[in-house]
Amino acid sequence: MIAGMSETSARLLNLLSLLQTPREWPGSELAGRLNVTTRTIRRDIERLRELGYPVHATMGAEGGYRLAAGTALPPLLLDDEEAVAIAVGLRSAAGHTVDGIEEASVRALAKLEQVLPSRLRRRVGTLGTATVPMPSGDGPTVDPAHLTTLAAAVANQERVRFSYRAGDGTPSKRLVEPHRLVSAGRRWYLVAYDNEREDWRIFRVDRLSDPYPTGVRTPPRDLPAEDAAAYVRGQLRSLAAGGVAAVATVYAPADEVAARLGNAAVEVEPIDERSCRLRTGPDPLDWTAYRLAMLGHEFTVHEPAELAAYLRQLGGRVLRAAEEEGGAASPDTGEG
């Protein structure tokens, strides 16, 4: 009896796999593929419908069966090549921060890699090692494997250990209860409760290494903020308190500049159809200069004066480097 049930279940899975191919399947062809009668196919189709799969049937000589879109996403049955292709695509999306789908791609990748057979997991890892993405220049890169490990720990409410490097280069070991991953522009942040410091912290994912789950699960804690994104925003503002706010006019449409800046904490106000006013938070001078230079448009700095001076110094250094023809540029002492 158990063997018969197992055989039927395997046949239903094979039938479902065939129906997930976007085409119409005649009953006779399905019967031939599965080595059963057309009567068995009709019975199996009814079983799939009872399980909630929207299998549509059309009559006539050209008729057959096809799987239609339903109200919920059914389990997908993927062959080896399809599973590898999806895993690589999700890793690419996670690593390049595609606006609007970054967190979803990480969650999906974590689920997929959890069930991948070891042979396919090795193939995905080999592809990741053998391929090098072209950096966009908009920020640090994050290892997708770290994201999936952390995403799984968030979902499982499981403590994680990892090594961390602070902004000044100081190394440390951390034991945390991960709460959420937050994507902010080109950076990923882990919001977590630090068990050894007994307080909430944010960690830049590009600065952590060797994350691994401990197997210890913990009850959820109340985050001291409306949500994880609000907490990260507040912490970043506090960290940037030592910087300076800047105001500049950018000679490009406001919507184009806003799209270029992504999720950066910057205000963009239209002046006219061809220009806009840009206001930044209290960020370090070098970061604000970099952000303005990467917009790809002409701009005028109104304040602070030290930002304008920094840009003049930087521009002179870049110009001298461009004018050199193979010789070493004169060192910039920063004077005058």
Phi and psi restraints in degrees (value plus and minus 20) as a CYANA .aco file:
   2 ILE   PHI     -83.6   -43.6
   2 ILE   PSI     -60.3   -20.3
   3 ALA   PHI     -82.7   -42.7
   3 ALA   PSI     -60.0   -20.0
   4 GLY   PHI     -84.8   -44.8
   4 GLY   PSI     -61.4   -21.4
   5 MET   PHI     -83.3   -43.3
   5 MET   PSI     -60.1   -20.1
   6 SER   PHI     -84.4   -44.4
   6 SER   PSI     -60.6   -20.6
   7 GLU   PHI     -84.5   -44.5
   7 GLU   PSI     -61.4   -21.4
   8 THR   PHI     -84.8   -44.8
   8 THR   PSI     -63.4   -23.4
   9 SER   PHI     -82.2   -42.2
   9 SER   PSI     -62.4   -22.4
  10 ALA   PHI     -83.5   -43.5
  10 ALA   PSI     -59.4   -19.4
  11 ARG   PHI     -86.6   -46.6
  11 ARG   PSI     -59.4   -19.4
  12 LEU   PHI     -83.6   -43.6
  12 LEU   PSI     -59.7   -19.7
  13 LEU   PHI     -85.1   -45.1
  13 LEU   PSI     -61.3   -21.3
  14 ASN   PHI     -84.9   -44.9
  14 ASN   PSI     -59.4   -19.4
  15 LEU   PHI     -84.1   -44.1
  15 LEU   PSI     -64.0   -24.0
  16 LEU   PHI     -82.6   -42.6
  16 LEU   PSI     -58.2   -18.2
  17 SER   PHI     -82.2   -42.2
  17 SER   PSI     -61.5   -21.5
  18 LEU   PHI     -85.5   -45.5
  18 LEU   PSI     -62.6   -22.6
  19 LEU   PHI     -88.3   -48.3
  19 LEU   PSI     -42.2    -2.2
  20 GLN   PHI     -97.1   -57.1
  20 GLN   PSI     -26.2    13.8
  21 THR   PHI     -96.9   -56.9
  21 THR   PSI     109.5   149.5
  22 PRO   PHI     -92.0   -52.0
  22 PRO   PSI      59.2    99.2
  23 ARG   PHI    -180.9  -140.9
  23 ARG   PSI     151.3   191.3
  24 GLU   PHI    -116.3   -76.3
  24 GLU   PSI     110.9   150.9
  25 TRP   PHI    -130.2   -90.2
  25 TRP   PSI      94.3   134.3
  26 PRO   PHI     -81.0   -41.0
  26 PRO   PSI     124.7   164.7
  27 GLY   PHI     -78.8   -38.8
  27 GLY   PSI     -56.7   -16.7
  28 SER   PHI     -86.2   -46.2
  28 SER   PSI     -56.4   -16.4
  29 GLU   PHI     -89.1   -49.1
  29 GLU   PSI     -60.9   -20.9
  30 LEU   PHI     -82.0   -42.0
  30 LEU   PSI     -61.5   -21.5
  31 ALA   PHI     -82.1   -42.1
  31 ALA   PSI     -61.2   -21.2
  32 GLY   PHI     -86.4   -46.4
  32 GLY   PSI     -59.7   -19.7
  33 ARG   PHI     -84.4   -44.4
  33 ARG   PSI     -57.9   -17.9
  34 LEU   PHI    -117.9   -77.9
  34 LEU   PSI     -21.2    18.8
  35 ASN   PHI      40.3    80.3
  35 ASN   PSI      25.7    65.7
  36 VAL   PHI    -154.9  -114.9
  36 VAL   PSI     159.8   199.8
  37 THR   PHI    -106.6   -66.6
  37 THR   PSI     141.9   181.9
  38 THR   PHI     -84.2   -44.2
  38 THR   PSI     -49.3    -9.3
  39 ARG   PHI     -84.1   -44.1
  39 ARG   PSI     -60.2   -20.2
  40 THR   PHI     -84.5   -44.5
  40 THR   PSI     -58.3   -18.3
  41 ILE   PHI     -81.4   -41.4
  41 ILE   PSI     -65.1   -25.1
  42 ARG   PHI     -81.4   -41.4
  42 ARG   PSI     -59.1   -19.1
  43 ARG   PHI     -87.8   -47.8
  43 ARG   PSI     -60.5   -20.5
  44 ASP   PHI     -87.9   -47.9
  44 ASP   PSI     -55.3   -15.3
  45 ILE   PHI     -81.1   -41.1
  45 ILE   PSI     -62.4   -22.4
  46 GLU   PHI     -83.3   -43.3
  46 GLU   PSI     -57.0   -17.0
  47 ARG   PHI     -83.8   -43.8
  47 ARG   PSI     -62.2   -22.2
  48 LEU   PHI     -82.9   -42.9
  48 LEU   PSI     -59.8   -19.8
  49 ARG   PHI     -83.6   -43.6
  49 ARG   PSI     -59.2   -19.2
  50 GLU   PHI     -84.3   -44.3
  50 GLU   PSI     -49.2    -9.2
  51 LEU   PHI    -102.4   -62.4
  51 LEU   PSI     -21.6    18.4
  52 GLY   PHI      81.7   121.7
  52 GLY   PSI     -15.2    24.8
  53 TYR   PHI    -104.6   -64.6
  53 TYR   PSI     104.7   144.7
  54 PRO   PHI     -99.5   -59.5
  54 PRO   PSI      59.9    99.9
  55 VAL   PHI    -109.4   -69.4
  55 VAL   PSI      96.9   136.9
  56 HIS   PHI    -117.2   -77.2
  56 HIS   PSI     125.1   165.1
  57 ALA   PHI    -142.0  -102.0
  57 ALA   PSI     119.2   159.2
  58 THR   PHI    -139.8   -99.8
  58 THR   PSI     124.8   164.8
  59 MET   PHI    -111.8   -71.8
  59 MET   PSI     148.3   188.3
  60 GLY   PHI      83.0   123.0
  60 GLY   PSI     155.0   195.0
  61 ALA   PHI     -82.4   -42.4
  61 ALA   PSI     -52.8   -12.8
  62 GLU   PHI    -118.0   -78.0
  62 GLU   PSI     -13.7    26.3
  63 GLY   PHI     -97.0   -57.0
  63 GLY   PSI     155.7   195.7
  64 GLY   PHI     151.4   191.4
  64 GLY   PSI    -173.7  -133.7
  65 TYR   PHI    -139.3   -99.3
  65 TYR   PSI     126.1   166.1
  66 ARG   PHI    -170.7  -130.7
  66 ARG   PSI     132.6   172.6
  67 LEU   PHI    -113.9   -73.9
  67 LEU   PSI     100.0   140.0
  68 ALA   PHI    -117.2   -77.2
  68 ALA   PSI     149.6   189.6
  69 ALA   PHI     -91.3   -51.3
  69 ALA   PSI     114.9   154.9
  70 GLY   PHI    -134.0   -94.0
  70 GLY   PSI    -182.6  -142.6
  71 THR   PHI    -106.3   -66.3
  71 THR   PSI     -34.6     5.4
  72 ALA   PHI    -159.1  -119.1
  72 ALA   PSI     136.2   176.2
  73 LEU   PHI     -99.0   -59.0
  73 LEU   PSI      97.8   137.8
  74 PRO   PHI     -97.4   -57.4
  74 PRO   PSI     142.6   182.6
  75 PRO   PHI     -77.8   -37.8
  75 PRO   PSI     112.3   152.3
  76 LEU   PHI    -114.5   -74.5
  76 LEU   PSI     116.1   156.1
  77 LEU   PHI    -124.5   -84.5
  77 LEU   PSI      96.2   136.2
  78 LEU   PHI    -134.9   -94.9
  78 LEU   PSI     122.0   162.0
  79 ASP   PHI    -101.4   -61.4
  79 ASP   PSI     157.3   197.3
  80 ASP   PHI     -78.6   -38.6
  80 ASP   PSI     -66.7   -26.7
  81 GLU   PHI     -85.0   -45.0
  81 GLU   PSI     -59.5   -19.5
  82 GLU   PHI     -85.6   -45.6
  82 GLU   PSI     -62.3   -22.3
  83 ALA   PHI     -83.2   -43.2
  83 ALA   PSI     -62.8   -22.8
  84 VAL   PHI     -84.5   -44.5
  84 VAL   PSI     -63.5   -23.5
  85 ALA   PHI     -81.5   -41.5
  85 ALA   PSI     -63.0   -23.0
  86 ILE   PHI     -87.9   -47.9
  86 ILE   PSI     -62.2   -22.2
  87 ALA   PHI     -81.4   -41.4
  87 ALA   PSI     -63.6   -23.6
  88 VAL   PHI     -85.7   -45.7
  88 VAL   PSI     -60.7   -20.7
  89 GLY   PHI     -84.1   -44.1
  89 GLY   PSI     -61.2   -21.2
  90 LEU   PHI     -87.4   -47.4
  90 LEU   PSI     -57.8   -17.8
  91 ARG   PHI     -82.0   -42.0
  91 ARG   PSI     -60.2   -20.2
  92 SER   PHI     -84.5   -44.5
  92 SER   PSI     -63.7   -23.7
  93 ALA   PHI     -83.1   -43.1
  93 ALA   PSI     -61.1   -21.1
  94 ALA   PHI     -87.4   -47.4
  94 ALA   PSI     -60.4   -20.4
  95 GLY   PHI     -95.7   -55.7
  95 GLY   PSI     -42.8    -2.8
  96 HIS   PHI    -125.6   -85.6
  96 HIS   PSI     -17.9    22.1
  97 THR   PHI      32.8    72.8
  97 THR   PSI      49.2    89.2
  98 VAL   PHI     -94.6   -54.6
  98 VAL   PSI      99.1   139.1
  99 ASP   PHI     -76.4   -36.4
  99 ASP   PSI     106.6   146.6
 100 GLY   PHI      77.2   117.2
 100 GLY   PSI     -40.0     0.0
 101 ILE   PHI    -146.4  -106.4
 101 ILE   PSI     -12.1    27.9
 102 GLU   PHI     -82.9   -42.9
 102 GLU   PSI     -67.3   -27.3
 103 GLU   PHI     -88.4   -48.4
 103 GLU   PSI     -59.3   -19.3
 104 ALA   PHI     -83.8   -43.8
 104 ALA   PSI     -58.8   -18.8
 105 SER   PHI     -86.3   -46.3
 105 SER   PSI     -55.6   -15.6
 106 VAL   PHI     -87.2   -47.2
 106 VAL   PSI     -64.2   -24.2
 107 ARG   PHI     -81.9   -41.9
 107 ARG   PSI     -64.2   -24.2
 108 ALA   PHI     -84.3   -44.3
 108 ALA   PSI     -60.2   -20.2
 109 LEU   PHI     -85.1   -45.1
 109 LEU   PSI     -59.5   -19.5
 110 ALA   PHI     -81.8   -41.8
 110 ALA   PSI     -62.2   -22.2
 111 LYS   PHI     -86.1   -46.1
 111 LYS   PSI     -63.0   -23.0
 112 LEU   PHI     -87.0   -47.0
 112 LEU   PSI     -65.5   -25.5
 113 GLU   PHI     -87.6   -47.6
 113 GLU   PSI     -43.8    -3.8
 114 GLN   PHI     -87.1   -47.1
 114 GLN   PSI     -51.0   -11.0
 115 VAL   PHI    -126.6   -86.6
 115 VAL   PSI     -21.3    18.7
 116 LEU   PHI     -86.2   -46.2
 116 LEU   PSI     114.7   154.7
 117 PRO   PHI     -80.3   -40.3
 117 PRO   PSI     133.4   173.4
 118 SER   PHI     -77.3   -37.3
 118 SER   PSI     -55.3   -15.3
 119 ARG   PHI     -85.6   -45.6
 119 ARG   PSI     -57.0   -17.0
 120 LEU   PHI     -96.4   -56.4
 120 LEU   PSI     -54.5   -14.5
 121 ARG   PHI     -82.6   -42.6
 121 ARG   PSI     -57.2   -17.2
 122 ARG   PHI     -86.6   -46.6
 122 ARG   PSI     -59.0   -19.0
 123 ARG   PHI     -83.8   -43.8
 123 ARG   PSI     -63.6   -23.6
 124 VAL   PHI     -82.3   -42.3
 124 VAL   PSI     -62.9   -22.9
 125 GLY   PHI     -84.4   -44.4
 125 GLY   PSI     -58.8   -18.8
 126 THR   PHI     -84.9   -44.9
 126 THR   PSI     -62.0   -22.0
 127 LEU   PHI     -83.0   -43.0
 127 LEU   PSI     -60.6   -20.6
 128 GLY   PHI     -84.4   -44.4
 128 GLY   PSI     -56.2   -16.2
 129 THR   PHI     -93.1   -53.1
 129 THR   PSI     -54.0   -14.0
 130 ALA   PHI    -103.5   -63.5
 130 ALA   PSI     -36.0     4.0
 131 THR   PHI    -127.4   -87.4
 131 THR   PSI     123.0   163.0
 132 VAL   PHI    -144.0  -104.0
 132 VAL   PSI      94.9   134.9
 133 PRO   PHI     -92.2   -52.2
 133 PRO   PSI     130.4   170.4
 134 MET   PHI     -96.7   -56.7
 134 MET   PSI      97.1   137.1
 135 PRO   PHI     -81.9   -41.9
 135 PRO   PSI     119.2   159.2
 136 SER   PHI    -103.0   -63.0
 136 SER   PSI     -35.5     4.5
 137 GLY   PHI      61.5   101.5
 137 GLY   PSI     -16.8    23.2
 138 ASP   PHI    -114.4   -74.4
 138 ASP   PSI     -17.1    22.9
 139 GLY   PHI     138.0   178.0
 139 GLY   PSI    -199.3  -159.3
 140 PRO   PHI     -92.2   -52.2
 140 PRO   PSI     137.8   177.8
 141 THR   PHI    -116.7   -76.7
 141 THR   PSI     132.7   172.7
 142 VAL   PHI    -143.6  -103.6
 142 VAL   PSI     118.1   158.1
 143 ASP   PHI     -92.4   -52.4
 143 ASP   PSI      97.1   137.1
 144 PRO   PHI     -77.8   -37.8
 144 PRO   PSI     -49.7    -9.7
 145 ALA   PHI     -83.2   -43.2
 145 ALA   PSI     -56.3   -16.3
 146 HIS   PHI     -85.7   -45.7
 146 HIS   PSI     -61.4   -21.4
 147 LEU   PHI     -81.9   -41.9
 147 LEU   PSI     -63.3   -23.3
 148 THR   PHI     -88.8   -48.8
 148 THR   PSI     -56.8   -16.8
 149 THR   PHI     -82.4   -42.4
 149 THR   PSI     -65.1   -25.1
 150 LEU   PHI     -89.4   -49.4
 150 LEU   PSI     -58.6   -18.6
 151 ALA   PHI     -82.9   -42.9
 151 ALA   PSI     -60.6   -20.6
 152 ALA   PHI     -85.2   -45.2
 152 ALA   PSI     -59.0   -19.0
 153 ALA   PHI     -86.6   -46.6
 153 ALA   PSI     -57.4   -17.4
 154 VAL   PHI     -81.7   -41.7
 154 VAL   PSI     -67.1   -27.1
 155 ALA   PHI     -83.8   -43.8
 155 ALA   PSI     -56.2   -16.2
 156 ASN   PHI    -109.8   -69.8
 156 ASN   PSI     -21.7    18.3
 157 GLN   PHI      31.6    71.6
 157 GLN   PSI      32.0    72.0
 158 GLU   PHI    -138.0   -98.0
 158 GLU   PSI     114.0   154.0
 159 ARG   PHI     -83.4   -43.4
 159 ARG   PSI     127.9   167.9
 160 VAL   PHI    -151.4  -111.4
 160 VAL   PSI     121.5   161.5
 161 ARG   PHI    -128.5   -88.5
 161 ARG   PSI     125.8   165.8
 162 PHE   PHI    -181.9  -141.9
 162 PHE   PSI     143.8   183.8
 163 SER   PHI    -112.5   -72.5
 163 SER   PSI     123.3   163.3
 164 TYR   PHI    -155.3  -115.3
 164 TYR   PSI     124.0   164.0
 165 ARG   PHI    -138.7   -98.7
 165 ARG   PSI      96.6   136.6
 166 ALA   PHI     -90.1   -50.1
 166 ALA   PSI     153.4   193.4
 167 GLY   PHI     -80.7   -40.7
 167 GLY   PSI     -50.7   -10.7
 168 ASP   PHI    -109.7   -69.7
 168 ASP   PSI     -12.3    27.7
 169 GLY   PHI      71.9   111.9
 169 GLY   PSI     -22.2    17.8
 170 THR   PHI     -88.6   -48.6
 170 THR   PSI     104.0   144.0
 171 PRO   PHI    -106.1   -66.1
 171 PRO   PSI     134.4   174.4
 172 SER   PHI    -178.6  -138.6
 172 SER   PSI     142.5   182.5
 173 LYS   PHI    -127.5   -87.5
 173 LYS   PSI     116.2   156.2
 174 ARG   PHI    -146.0  -106.0
 174 ARG   PSI     123.1   163.1
 175 LEU   PHI    -143.1  -103.1
 175 LEU   PSI      97.3   137.3
 176 VAL   PHI    -156.0  -116.0
 176 VAL   PSI     142.4   182.4
 177 GLU   PHI    -127.3   -87.3
 177 GLU   PSI      80.9   120.9
 178 PRO   PHI     -87.0   -47.0
 178 PRO   PSI     117.4   157.4
 179 HIS   PHI    -127.4   -87.4
 179 HIS   PSI     -74.7   -34.7
 180 ARG   PHI    -173.9  -133.9
 180 ARG   PSI     136.2   176.2
 181 LEU   PHI    -120.7   -80.7
 181 LEU   PSI     115.0   155.0
 182 VAL   PHI    -145.4  -105.4
 182 VAL   PSI     107.6   147.6
 183 SER   PHI    -116.8   -76.8
 183 SER   PSI     103.2   143.2
 184 ALA   PHI    -148.3  -108.3
 184 ALA   PSI      80.0   120.0
 185 GLY   PHI      45.5    85.5
 185 GLY   PSI    -142.8  -102.8
 186 ARG   PHI    -117.8   -77.8
 186 ARG   PSI     -10.7    29.3
 187 ARG   PHI    -132.1   -92.1
 187 ARG   PSI     127.0   167.0
 188 TRP   PHI    -131.1   -91.1
 188 TRP   PSI     115.9   155.9
 189 TYR   PHI    -142.7  -102.7
 189 TYR   PSI     119.9   159.9
 190 LEU   PHI    -120.5   -80.5
 190 LEU   PSI     101.6   141.6
 191 VAL   PHI    -113.8   -73.8
 191 VAL   PSI     102.4   142.4
 192 ALA   PHI    -172.0  -132.0
 192 ALA   PSI     137.9   177.9
 193 TYR   PHI    -112.8   -72.8
 193 TYR   PSI      99.6   139.6
 194 ASP   PHI    -101.9   -61.9
 194 ASP   PSI      92.9   132.9
 195 ASN   PHI     -87.4   -47.4
 195 ASN   PSI     -55.9   -15.9
 196 GLU   PHI     -97.6   -57.6
 196 GLU   PSI     -50.4   -10.4
 197 ARG   PHI    -115.1   -75.1
 197 ARG   PSI     -27.2    12.8
 198 GLU   PHI      32.2    72.2
 198 GLU   PSI      29.5    69.5
 199 ASP   PHI    -181.7  -141.7
 199 ASP   PSI     143.7   183.7
 200 TRP   PHI     -98.4   -58.4
 200 TRP   PSI     125.5   165.5
 201 ARG   PHI    -162.8  -122.8
 201 ARG   PSI     140.0   180.0
 202 ILE   PHI    -136.1   -96.1
 202 ILE   PSI     121.7   161.7
 203 PHE   PHI    -147.8  -107.8
 203 PHE   PSI     110.7   150.7
 204 ARG   PHI     -92.8   -52.8
 204 ARG   PSI     104.0   144.0
 205 VAL   PHI     -86.5   -46.5
 205 VAL   PSI     -49.4    -9.4
 206 ASP   PHI     -90.7   -50.7
 206 ASP   PSI     -31.3     8.7
 207 ARG   PHI    -121.5   -81.5
 207 ARG   PSI     -22.3    17.7
 208 LEU   PHI    -123.7   -83.7
 208 LEU   PSI     137.5   177.5
 209 SER   PHI    -165.2  -125.2
 209 SER   PSI     138.6   178.6
 210 ASP   PHI      33.5    73.5
 210 ASP   PSI      27.0    67.0
 211 PRO   PHI     -93.5   -53.5
 211 PRO   PSI     117.4   157.4
 212 TYR   PHI    -168.4  -128.4
 212 TYR   PSI     119.2   159.2
 213 PRO   PHI     -92.5   -52.5
 213 PRO   PSI     123.7   163.7
 214 THR   PHI    -109.5   -69.5
 214 THR   PSI     -35.6     4.4
 215 GLY   PHI      68.4   108.4
 215 GLY   PSI     -25.1    14.9
 216 VAL   PHI    -113.0   -73.0
 216 VAL   PSI      99.6   139.6
 217 ARG   PHI    -117.9   -77.9
 217 ARG   PSI     125.8   165.8
 218 THR   PHI    -152.2  -112.2
 218 THR   PSI     132.1   172.1
 219 PRO   PHI     -88.8   -48.8
 219 PRO   PSI     132.6   172.6
 220 PRO   PHI     -85.8   -45.8
 220 PRO   PSI     125.9   165.9
 221 ARG   PHI    -125.8   -85.8
 221 ARG   PSI     135.8   175.8
 222 ASP   PHI    -102.1   -62.1
 222 ASP   PSI      99.6   139.6
 223 LEU   PHI     -94.1   -54.1
 223 LEU   PSI     114.4   154.4
 224 PRO   PHI     -98.2   -58.2
 224 PRO   PSI      31.4    71.4
 225 ALA   PHI    -185.3  -145.3
 225 ALA   PSI     147.6   187.6
 226 GLU   PHI     -80.9   -40.9
 226 GLU   PSI     -63.7   -23.7
 227 ASP   PHI    -178.2  -138.2
 227 ASP   PSI     157.4   197.4
 228 ALA   PHI     -84.3   -44.3
 228 ALA   PSI     -58.3   -18.3
 229 ALA   PHI     -84.1   -44.1
 229 ALA   PSI     -61.9   -21.9
 230 ALA   PHI     -84.5   -44.5
 230 ALA   PSI     -57.5   -17.5
 231 TYR   PHI     -85.0   -45.0
 231 TYR   PSI     -65.1   -25.1
 232 VAL   PHI     -82.0   -42.0
 232 VAL   PSI     -62.8   -22.8
 233 ARG   PHI     -79.5   -39.5
 233 ARG   PSI     -65.1   -25.1
 234 GLY   PHI     -85.8   -45.8
 234 GLY   PSI     -60.8   -20.8
 235 GLN   PHI     -85.6   -45.6
 235 GLN   PSI     -58.2   -18.2
 236 LEU   PHI     -87.2   -47.2
 236 LEU   PSI     -57.1   -17.1
 237 ARG   PHI     -84.9   -44.9
 237 ARG   PSI     -59.2   -19.2
 238 SER   PHI     -85.5   -45.5
 238 SER   PSI     -62.4   -22.4
 239 LEU   PHI     -85.8   -45.8
 239 LEU   PSI     -49.8    -9.8
 240 ALA   PHI    -110.3   -70.3
 240 ALA   PSI     -13.2    26.8
 241 ALA   PHI     -79.3   -39.3
 241 ALA   PSI     -44.3    -4.3
 242 GLY   PHI    -101.3   -61.3
 242 GLY   PSI     -22.1    17.9
 243 GLY   PHI    -110.7   -70.7
 243 GLY   PSI    -182.2  -142.2
 244 VAL   PHI    -151.8  -111.8
 244 VAL   PSI     124.5   164.5
 245 ALA   PHI    -100.7   -60.7
 245 ALA   PSI     131.0   171.0
 246 ALA   PHI    -152.2  -112.2
 246 ALA   PSI     130.7   170.7
 247 VAL   PHI    -149.9  -109.9
 247 VAL   PSI     110.5   150.5
 248 ALA   PHI    -167.2  -127.2
 248 ALA   PSI     134.5   174.5
 249 THR   PHI    -121.0   -81.0
 249 THR   PSI     107.2   147.2
 250 VAL   PHI    -129.9   -89.9
 250 VAL   PSI     109.8   149.8
 251 TYR   PHI    -111.0   -71.0
 251 TYR   PSI      51.9    91.9
 252 ALA   PHI    -181.6  -141.6
 252 ALA   PSI     137.6   177.6
 253 PRO   PHI     -79.2   -39.2
 253 PRO   PSI     124.5   164.5
 254 ALA   PHI     -80.5   -40.5
 254 ALA   PSI     -61.6   -21.6
 255 ASP   PHI     -86.2   -46.2
 255 ASP   PSI     -53.3   -13.3
 256 GLU   PHI     -89.1   -49.1
 256 GLU   PSI     -61.1   -21.1
 257 VAL   PHI     -87.2   -47.2
 257 VAL   PSI     -63.2   -23.2
 258 ALA   PHI     -81.2   -41.2
 258 ALA   PSI     -60.8   -20.8
 259 ALA   PHI     -85.2   -45.2
 259 ALA   PSI     -56.8   -16.8
 260 ARG   PHI     -87.5   -47.5
 260 ARG   PSI     -52.5   -12.5
 261 LEU   PHI    -101.7   -61.7
 261 LEU   PSI     -39.0     1.0
 262 GLY   PHI      43.7    83.7
 262 GLY   PSI    -146.6  -106.6
 263 ASN   PHI    -112.1   -72.1
 263 ASN   PSI      -7.8    32.2
 264 ALA   PHI     -81.7   -41.7
 264 ALA   PSI     125.1   165.1
 265 ALA   PHI     -98.8   -58.8
 265 ALA   PSI      53.5    93.5
 266 VAL   PHI    -155.1  -115.1
 266 VAL   PSI     119.9   159.9
 267 GLU   PHI    -114.5   -74.5
 267 GLU   PSI     112.1   152.1
 268 VAL   PHI    -142.4  -102.4
 268 VAL   PSI      98.7   138.7
 269 GLU   PHI    -140.7  -100.7
 269 GLU   PSI     104.2   144.2
 270 PRO   PHI     -83.8   -43.8
 270 PRO   PSI     118.4   158.4
 271 ILE   PHI    -120.0   -80.0
 271 ILE   PSI     -70.7   -30.7
 272 ASP   PHI    -171.2  -131.2
 272 ASP   PSI    -185.6  -145.6
 273 GLU   PHI     -87.6   -47.6
 273 GLU   PSI     -39.7     0.3
 274 ARG   PHI    -136.6   -96.6
 274 ARG   PSI     -16.4    23.6
 275 SER   PHI    -172.1  -132.1
 275 SER   PSI     143.4   183.4
 276 CYS   PHI    -173.1  -133.1
 276 CYS   PSI     140.5   180.5
 277 ARG   PHI    -121.3   -81.3
 277 ARG   PSI     111.4   151.4
 278 LEU   PHI    -135.3   -95.3
 278 LEU   PSI     109.2   149.2
 279 ARG   PHI    -145.2  -105.2
 279 ARG   PSI     105.0   145.0
 280 THR   PHI    -125.1   -85.1
 280 THR   PSI     145.0   185.0
 281 GLY   PHI     -99.1   -59.1
 281 GLY   PSI    -196.9  -156.9
 282 PRO   PHI     -94.9   -54.9
 282 PRO   PSI      59.0    99.0
 283 ASP   PHI    -121.8   -81.8
 283 ASP   PSI     141.7   181.7
 284 PRO   PHI     -80.6   -40.6
 284 PRO   PSI     129.8   169.8
 285 LEU   PHI     -78.7   -38.7
 285 LEU   PSI     -64.9   -24.9
 286 ASP   PHI     -84.7   -44.7
 286 ASP   PSI     -57.1   -17.1
 287 TRP   PHI     -89.0   -49.0
 287 TRP   PSI     -60.9   -20.9
 288 THR   PHI     -85.0   -45.0
 288 THR   PSI     -61.3   -21.3
 289 ALA   PHI     -82.3   -42.3
 289 ALA   PSI     -63.8   -23.8
 290 TYR   PHI     -81.5   -41.5
 290 TYR   PSI     -64.4   -24.4
 291 ARG   PHI     -81.8   -41.8
 291 ARG   PSI     -63.3   -23.3
 292 LEU   PHI     -86.1   -46.1
 292 LEU   PSI     -62.7   -22.7
 293 ALA   PHI     -84.8   -44.8
 293 ALA   PSI     -52.8   -12.8
 294 MET   PHI    -100.5   -60.5
 294 MET   PSI     -23.7    16.3
 295 LEU   PHI     -88.5   -48.5
 295 LEU   PSI     -46.6    -6.6
 296 GLY   PHI      60.2   100.2
 296 GLY   PSI      -1.2    38.8
 297 HIS   PHI    -155.6  -115.6
 297 HIS   PSI     139.4   179.4
 298 GLU   PHI     -85.4   -45.4
 298 GLU   PSI     127.6   167.6
 299 PHE   PHI    -172.2  -132.2
 299 PHE   PSI     140.2   180.2
 300 THR   PHI    -147.6  -107.6
 300 THR   PSI     106.3   146.3
 301 VAL   PHI    -107.4   -67.4
 301 VAL   PSI     107.9   147.9
 302 HIS   PHI    -117.6   -77.6
 302 HIS   PSI     -56.2   -16.2
 303 GLU   PHI    -182.0  -142.0
 303 GLU   PSI     130.4   170.4
 304 PRO   PHI    -105.6   -65.6
 304 PRO   PSI     146.3   186.3
 305 ALA   PHI     -84.1   -44.1
 305 ALA   PSI     -54.0   -14.0
 306 GLU   PHI     -87.8   -47.8
 306 GLU   PSI     -46.2    -6.2
 307 LEU   PHI     -89.8   -49.8
 307 LEU   PSI     -63.3   -23.3
 308 ALA   PHI     -80.9   -40.9
 308 ALA   PSI     -61.1   -21.1
 309 ALA   PHI     -86.0   -46.0
 309 ALA   PSI     -60.1   -20.1
 310 TYR   PHI     -83.7   -43.7
 310 TYR   PSI     -61.8   -21.8
 311 LEU   PHI     -86.0   -46.0
 311 LEU   PSI     -58.0   -18.0
 312 ARG   PHI     -83.7   -43.7
 312 ARG   PSI     -62.5   -22.5
 313 GLN   PHI     -84.5   -44.5
 313 GLN   PSI     -64.4   -24.4
 314 LEU   PHI     -84.8   -44.8
 314 LEU   PSI     -61.9   -21.9
 315 GLY   PHI     -83.1   -43.1
 315 GLY   PSI     -59.5   -19.5
 316 GLY   PHI     -83.9   -43.9
 316 GLY   PSI     -60.1   -20.1
 317 ARG   PHI     -84.8   -44.8
 317 ARG   PSI     -62.7   -22.7
 318 VAL   PHI     -85.9   -45.9
 318 VAL   PSI     -60.7   -20.7
 319 LEU   PHI     -84.2   -44.2
 319 LEU   PSI     -63.4   -23.4
 320 ARG   PHI     -82.6   -42.6
 320 ARG   PSI     -58.7   -18.7
 321 ALA   PHI     -84.9   -44.9
 321 ALA   PSI     -56.9   -16.9
 322 ALA   PHI     -92.6   -52.6
 322 ALA   PSI     -49.2    -9.2
 323 GLU   PHI    -102.9   -62.9
 323 GLU   PSI     -37.8     2.2
 324 GLU   PHI     -87.6   -47.6
 324 GLU   PSI     121.7   161.7
 325 GLU   PHI    -136.6   -96.6
 325 GLU   PSI      49.4    89.4
 326 GLY   PHI      71.4   111.4
 326 GLY   PSI     -37.5     2.5
 327 GLY   PHI    -109.3   -69.3
 327 GLY   PSI     146.6   186.6
 328 ALA   PHI     -98.8   -58.8
 328 ALA   PSI     116.1   156.1
 329 ALA   PHI     -92.2   -52.2
 329 ALA   PSI     130.8   170.8
 330 SER   PHI     -86.5   -46.5
 330 SER   PSI     117.4   157.4
 331 PRO   PHI     -82.7   -42.7
 331 PRO   PSI     123.1   163.1
 332 ASP   PHI    -115.2   -75.2
 332 ASP   PSI      92.8   132.8
 333 THR   PHI    -103.3   -63.3
 333 THR   PSI     -32.2     7.8
 334 GLY   PHI      64.3   104.3
 334 GLY   PSI     -18.8    21.2
 335 GLU   PHI    -113.8   -73.8
 335 GLU   PSI     131.0   171.0
